Amino acid sequence: MIKRGVERRSVVLGLASTAILPPMVPSRSFAQGEAKTIISHGVAIHGQPETPADAKNLAYANPDAPKGGTIKLAGRGTFDSLNPFILKGTPAGSVALVYETLLESNYDEASTAYGLLAETIEVPTDRSWAIFKLRAEARWHDGKPVTAEDVVFSFNILKEKGAPQYAVYYQDVTKAEALDERRVKFTFSGGDNHELPNIIGQLGVLPKHWWATREFDKTTLEPPLGSGPYKIDSLEAGRFIVAKRVENYWGRDVWLNRGRHNFDTIRYDYYRDEQVAFEAFKAGQVDYREEFTSRLWATAYDFPAVKSGAVKMLTLHHSSTLPMQGVIFNLRKEEYRDRRFREAFIHLIDFEWFNKTLSYGLLNRVNSYFFNSELAATGLPSKEELEILEPLRSQIPPEVFTKEYKLPVTDGSGNNREGQRRAIALLKEAGWEIRSGKMTNVKSGRPLSFEMLLGEPRLERFALPFKQWCEKVGVDVQLRTVDPVQYQKRMDSFDFEATIELFNNSLSPGNEQREFWGSKAADTKGSRNTIGIKDPAIDKIIELIVSAPDRQSLITRARALDRVLLWNQYMVPQYYSTTWWVAHWDKFGYPGRFAKYQPRGWSTWWIDAEKERTLSQRAPERKT
């Protein structure tokens, strides 16, 4: 399970494999009626881990991959801190390479994590607690051992002084205690949250002795002490940061790491403008690029290095959920709380024209918060879903029970008159009407105008047509594109009217749903509930997801949540690609297969010395 639900503004996808693990053996004998305890090298949210304890390496890693060389990457925006655990400052993304977690995910599996810093994890059948036993060889970069006290310190400091979402994410973890030097026990609050051992396994472990002389809630550019495969070597705030591989890294022989972390040097150069970053890639100053703009993928990769084969283009297929991306309105502003108001803008979208004309037919309309997965709601509610939804009937939209959620479809001509008529009708029901060509509030007489806040210029490709579609019904949309730092600060404080937002869900939804849609998170600055949803019915369904006793019940409950979110019209859905697009200079080797659920990324790649030697001959224009 890979689901960093508390990372700032991102939730990494998580997700299922075919390896078979022999039945786990209880750790001791039990009196009648006593909860059984299981000790294992990994833990699954439902069922058992699939990768055996004697695995040599991840199936998508090459244990014989050579070490060495440099990969050059493009950072976006800027950075002014190496402390990623607080709201203050803008942290450098590469600092994550310094730290490690108790457990690590296998991108071939849906809901399982395996011991990284932890050698084993012990849980009772009721999952009321978990004990992690640290590896004896685990070391900080200064040579001191990673201890249970470090883990307890990390948990407490993140809840007390970390970004607010840590307290929300770990709210069901009531206590952390060191049992001895290598064993740490976490106690969980009442309930049946099967995910809690996995969630606490994601805890980033920090060195207590290093932070003892430093202020945790302050930004800093001092390279931090960690236990991971890399440490920060050099940097210039806002311009570049370089990480060096730790030669005596304690975890190099842990099976999860064999064939990973192969580059000696990882360098991020920061670019405030996306087009400048692309030009840097074309010039060879950046080695690896993930492309998120269909127009660029279809038209911009025609430069000489692509034609000569010096730059390779990969279209990677995967089985993971896709993000729900779209326009959101800030429900903390009263006039946006009427769901008919929000639905009106769904009808204004001419996706078929946009996809054909501006996106070369490469995109898919997103119609679920769990798009591209078995968790997505389809058709009408099943009998099992109705058992969840019926008690909430008076609190949720009636369409949940009677209609399949479908987005409007246009003829792609660019003349969306039917959508405009429907939008005008919905806005009229919500208290607006057209006066002198302007959509006007009937009570206040105020014309409908709002600012759409954007954090990246590339989003203007959709925002500009959206503005024009709105103008056709008398709605004034003011586009405001700001730099990523300002955007992050405004979103953390919910200082916006409308924006384009993205929500990543994993195949194992759980605690992070509180952070996305929970009422408490709506008032927590820095939370992912940027929409501002406060709905008791949604809160109840979230708790059912958190306490799902098995995989099938999790699927049923996620589908119920999906329906309620969709019919509340919280988002104006946009689109996403069902493949990932990656381009790279032809200096790398990579394994014969990619991970099932997360095929992109370079953590298992390596430098192919022969390819790198001949690259200058194949691409004389390349600047190194």
PEHURA-V635241 format. One record per backbone hydrogen bond with DSSP energy under -1.0 kcal/mol. NH is the residue of the N-H (numbers start at 1). CO is the residue of the C=O. If there is no record, write none. Layout:
BEGIN
nh=NH co=CO
nh=NH co=CO
END
This chain:
BEGIN
nh=5 co=3
nh=7 co=4
nh=10 co=7
nh=27 co=37
nh=34 co=31
nh=38 co=123
nh=40 co=121
nh=43 co=113
nh=45 co=111
nh=55 co=52
nh=61 co=58
nh=65 co=62
nh=68 co=262
nh=71 co=265
nh=73 co=267
nh=75 co=269
nh=77 co=271
nh=80 co=90
nh=81 co=90
nh=82 co=220
nh=92 co=81
nh=95 co=92
nh=96 co=93
nh=97 co=94
nh=98 co=95
nh=103 co=201
nh=104 co=114
nh=109 co=106
nh=113 co=43
nh=114 co=104
nh=115 co=41
nh=116 co=102
nh=117 co=101
nh=118 co=102
nh=119 co=133
nh=120 co=133
nh=121 co=40
nh=122 co=131
nh=123 co=38
nh=125 co=36
nh=127 co=124
nh=130 co=186
nh=131 co=122
nh=132 co=184
nh=133 co=120
nh=134 co=182
nh=135 co=117
nh=138 co=135
nh=140 co=144
nh=141 co=226
nh=143 co=140
nh=146 co=138
nh=148 co=181
nh=151 co=147
nh=152 co=148
nh=153 co=149
nh=154 co=150
nh=155 co=151
nh=156 co=152
nh=157 co=153
nh=158 co=154
nh=159 co=155
nh=160 co=156
nh=161 co=157
nh=163 co=85
nh=166 co=163
nh=168 co=164
nh=169 co=165
nh=170 co=166
nh=171 co=168
nh=173 co=170
nh=174 co=187
nh=175 co=187
nh=177 co=185
nh=179 co=183
nh=180 co=183
nh=184 co=132
nh=185 co=177
nh=186 co=130
nh=187 co=175
nh=188 co=128
nh=189 co=172
nh=194 co=192
nh=196 co=193
nh=199 co=195
nh=200 co=196
nh=201 co=197
nh=202 co=199
nh=203 co=200
nh=205 co=100
nh=211 co=207
nh=212 co=208
nh=214 co=211
nh=218 co=215
nh=228 co=98
nh=230 co=97
nh=231 co=244
nh=233 co=242
nh=234 co=242
nh=236 co=240
nh=239 co=236
nh=240 co=236
nh=241 co=268
nh=242 co=234
nh=243 co=266
nh=244 co=231
nh=245 co=264
nh=246 co=229
nh=249 co=246
nh=252 co=249
nh=254 co=251
nh=257 co=254
nh=260 co=257
nh=261 co=603
nh=264 co=69
nh=265 co=69
nh=266 co=243
nh=267 co=71
nh=268 co=241
nh=269 co=73
nh=270 co=239
nh=271 co=75
nh=277 co=273
nh=278 co=274
nh=279 co=275
nh=280 co=276
nh=281 co=277
nh=282 co=278
nh=283 co=279
nh=284 co=281
nh=285 co=280
nh=287 co=72
nh=289 co=583
nh=291 co=581
nh=297 co=293
nh=298 co=294
nh=299 co=295
nh=300 co=296
nh=302 co=300
nh=306 co=303
nh=307 co=303
nh=308 co=304
nh=310 co=305
nh=311 co=305
nh=312 co=584
nh=314 co=582
nh=316 co=580
nh=319 co=596
nh=322 co=371
nh=324 co=503
nh=326 co=501
nh=327 co=572
nh=328 co=499
nh=330 co=497
nh=331 co=531
nh=333 co=330
nh=336 co=333
nh=337 co=334
nh=342 co=338
nh=343 co=339
nh=344 co=340
nh=347 co=343
nh=354 co=350
nh=355 co=351
nh=356 co=352
nh=357 co=353
nh=358 co=354
nh=361 co=355
nh=362 co=359
nh=364 co=576
nh=376 co=373
nh=386 co=382
nh=387 co=383
nh=388 co=385
nh=389 co=385
nh=390 co=386
nh=392 co=389
nh=393 co=390
nh=395 co=392
nh=400 co=397
nh=401 co=398
nh=403 co=399
nh=417 co=415
nh=420 co=416
nh=421 co=417
nh=422 co=418
nh=423 co=419
nh=424 co=420
nh=425 co=421
nh=426 co=422
nh=427 co=423
nh=428 co=424
nh=429 co=425
nh=430 co=426
nh=431 co=428
nh=432 co=427
nh=433 co=440
nh=435 co=438
nh=438 co=435
nh=439 co=474
nh=440 co=433
nh=441 co=446
nh=442 co=431
nh=445 co=441
nh=448 co=439
nh=450 co=476
nh=452 co=478
nh=453 co=498
nh=454 co=480
nh=459 co=456
nh=460 co=457
nh=461 co=458
nh=462 co=459
nh=463 co=459
nh=464 co=460
nh=466 co=462
nh=467 co=463
nh=468 co=464
nh=469 co=465
nh=470 co=466
nh=471 co=467
nh=472 co=468
nh=473 co=470
nh=474 co=471
nh=475 co=470
nh=476 co=448
nh=478 co=450
nh=480 co=452
nh=482 co=454
nh=487 co=483
nh=488 co=484
nh=489 co=485
nh=490 co=486
nh=491 co=487
nh=492 co=488
nh=493 co=489
nh=494 co=491
nh=495 co=490
nh=496 co=494
nh=498 co=451
nh=499 co=328
nh=501 co=326
nh=503 co=324
nh=513 co=510
nh=514 co=511
nh=516 co=512
nh=517 co=513
nh=518 co=514
nh=522 co=518
nh=523 co=520
nh=524 co=521
nh=526 co=492
nh=527 co=524
nh=530 co=528
nh=539 co=535
nh=540 co=536
nh=541 co=537
nh=542 co=538
nh=543 co=539
nh=544 co=540
nh=545 co=541
nh=546 co=542
nh=547 co=543
nh=548 co=545
nh=554 co=550
nh=555 co=551
nh=556 co=552
nh=557 co=553
nh=558 co=554
nh=559 co=555
nh=560 co=556
nh=561 co=557
nh=562 co=558
nh=563 co=559
nh=564 co=560
nh=565 co=561
nh=566 co=562
nh=567 co=563
nh=568 co=564
nh=569 co=566
nh=570 co=565
nh=572 co=327
nh=574 co=325
nh=576 co=364
nh=580 co=316
nh=582 co=314
nh=583 co=289
nh=584 co=312
nh=585 co=287
nh=586 co=310
nh=587 co=585
nh=589 co=606
nh=597 co=107
nh=605 co=602
nh=606 co=589
nh=608 co=587
nh=612 co=608
nh=613 co=609
nh=614 co=610
nh=618 co=614
nh=619 co=615
nh=622 co=619
nh=623 co=283
END
